Amino acid sequence: MLNLAQRDLVRATAPVLKQHGVALTTHFYARMFQYNPELKQIFNEGNQQSGAQQQAAGHGGGCLRRAY
């Protein structure tokens, strides 16, 4: 369970993630694979190329809805 301070942090950052989540995750995956190319083998390359992975992660997989 989250304590009160953690909940407040989630509530404060959730709107930013909701608005910019896809851009953040697109940058995250590009940087992760640039510096750790060995990780590419554990992710679906098709999902990476199509943007499906970034979309799913960027929208929080429903986590943002549960944060409130």
PLY file of the C-alpha trace (Angstrom):
ply
format ascii 1.0
element vertex 68
property float x
property float y
property float z
element edge 67
property int vertex1
property int vertex2
end_header
0.00 0.00 0.00
1.08 3.55 -0.66
1.50 5.93 2.22
-0.07 9.40 2.10
3.04 11.11 0.74
3.35 8.52 -2.04
-0.31 8.92 -2.95
0.11 12.68 -3.13
3.12 12.24 -5.41
1.17 9.93 -7.73
-1.75 12.34 -7.82
0.57 15.24 -8.60
2.42 13.46 -11.42
-0.45 11.48 -12.96
-1.76 14.39 -15.08
1.70 14.96 -16.57
2.06 11.28 -17.35
-1.41 11.17 -18.83
-0.61 14.09 -21.15
3.00 13.19 -22.04
3.23 9.47 -21.27
3.71 8.26 -24.84
6.47 10.81 -25.50
8.19 9.83 -22.25
8.03 6.10 -22.93
9.14 6.55 -26.55
12.23 8.39 -25.27
12.71 5.82 -22.50
12.71 2.81 -24.84
14.95 4.50 -27.42
17.49 5.38 -24.72
17.23 2.00 -23.02
17.89 0.12 -26.25
20.67 2.51 -27.28
22.60 1.86 -24.08
21.42 -1.72 -23.47
20.90 -3.34 -26.89
20.92 -6.80 -25.30
17.48 -5.99 -23.84
15.93 -5.88 -27.32
15.70 -9.66 -27.30
13.28 -9.69 -24.36
10.84 -7.23 -25.97
8.63 -7.88 -28.96
10.38 -6.13 -31.86
7.13 -5.78 -33.79
5.54 -3.95 -30.87
8.57 -1.69 -30.64
8.49 -0.86 -34.35
4.73 -0.24 -34.42
4.80 1.79 -31.21
2.41 -0.59 -29.46
4.77 -1.05 -26.51
5.26 2.68 -26.06
1.52 3.31 -26.35
0.69 0.70 -23.72
3.37 1.89 -21.33
2.64 5.54 -22.03
-0.98 5.15 -21.12
-0.06 3.40 -17.90
-1.89 0.20 -18.72
-4.81 1.53 -16.68
-2.63 2.36 -13.68
-3.39 6.05 -13.87
-7.09 5.41 -13.54
-6.49 3.40 -10.37
-4.19 6.06 -8.92
-7.04 8.40 -8.15
0 1
1 2
2 3
3 4
4 5
5 6
6 7
7 8
8 9
9 10
10 11
11 12
12 13
13 14
14 15
15 16
16 17
17 18
18 19
19 20
20 21
21 22
22 23
23 24
24 25
25 26
26 27
27 28
28 29
29 30
30 31
31 32
32 33
33 34
34 35
35 36
36 37
37 38
38 39
39 40
40 41
41 42
42 43
43 44
44 45
45 46
46 47
47 48
48 49
49 50
50 51
51 52
52 53
53 54
54 55
55 56
56 57
57 58
58 59
59 60
60 61
61 62
62 63
63 64
64 65
65 66
66 67
